[in-house]
Amino acid sequence: MSITIENEEAEALLSELTALTRRSEPDLLLDLLQRERERIEREMSEAVASGRTLHERWTARPITDPRPVDDVLAYDENGLPA
């Protein structure tokens, strides 16, 4: 599979980076893509961990109103506002 880049800025950046690093374009692109995938996976993992922490903190809170939820929200046995 080949990739065609039709973006002048991307082509210029790629040329600049290959000159600075003395690496081939395919090698450099592969490395950049792998780093981006790792960054995205890390962000996703952090987001999941953050959600898990939030859930744990929320469920650990004491119940401050002992009434059933239906009484608090004032719904009758048919689910209609009382």
C-alpha positions in Angstrom: 0.0 0.0 0.0 1.3 3.4 -0.8 0.4 6.8 0.6 0.1 9.9 -1.4 0.3 13.2 0.5 -1.4 16.0 -1.3 -0.8 18.7 1.3 2.1 21.1 0.8 2.6 21.8 4.5 2.6 18.1 5.4 5.1 17.5 2.6 7.3 20.4 3.7 7.3 19.2 7.3 8.1 15.6 6.3 11.0 16.8 4.2 12.3 19.0 7.0 12.0 16.2 9.5 13.7 13.6 7.3 16.6 16.1 6.7 16.9 16.8 10.5 16.7 13.2 11.6 18.4 11.6 8.5 15.6 9.0 8.6 13.7 7.7 5.6 10.2 9.0 5.1 8.5 5.6 5.6 10.5 5.0 8.9 9.7 8.5 10.1 6.0 8.3 9.3 5.7 4.9 10.9 7.3 6.2 14.1 5.1 9.3 14.2 2.0 7.2 13.6 2.9 4.8 16.4 3.5 7.6 18.8 0.2 9.1 18.0 -1.6 5.8 18.5 0.2 5.4 21.9 -0.8 9.0 22.9 -4.5 8.3 22.0 -4.5 5.0 23.8 -3.0 6.7 26.9 -5.6 9.4 26.8 -8.4 6.9 26.5 -7.0 4.8 29.4 -6.7 8.0 31.5 -10.3 8.9 30.7 -11.6 5.4 31.6 -9.6 5.6 34.9 -11.0 9.0 35.6 -14.6 7.8 35.0 -14.0 4.8 37.2 -12.6 7.0 40.0 -15.6 9.4 39.7 -18.0 6.4 39.9 -16.2 5.0 43.0 -16.3 8.4 44.7 -20.0 8.9 43.9 -21.1 5.4 45.1 -19.1 5.8 48.3 -21.0 8.9 49.3 -23.5 8.3 52.1 -27.2 8.4 51.3 -28.4 11.7 52.8 -32.2 11.2 52.3 -33.5 7.8 53.4 -36.7 8.1 51.5 -37.2 5.9 48.3 -36.3 7.7 45.1 -40.0 7.7 44.0 -40.9 9.7 47.1 -38.1 12.1 46.6 -39.0 12.7 43.0 -42.7 12.7 43.9 -43.9 10.0 41.4 -46.8 7.7 42.0 -46.9 4.0 41.5 -47.7 4.6 37.7 -44.6 6.7 37.3 -46.6 9.9 37.0 -45.9 13.1 38.9 -47.8 13.0 42.2 
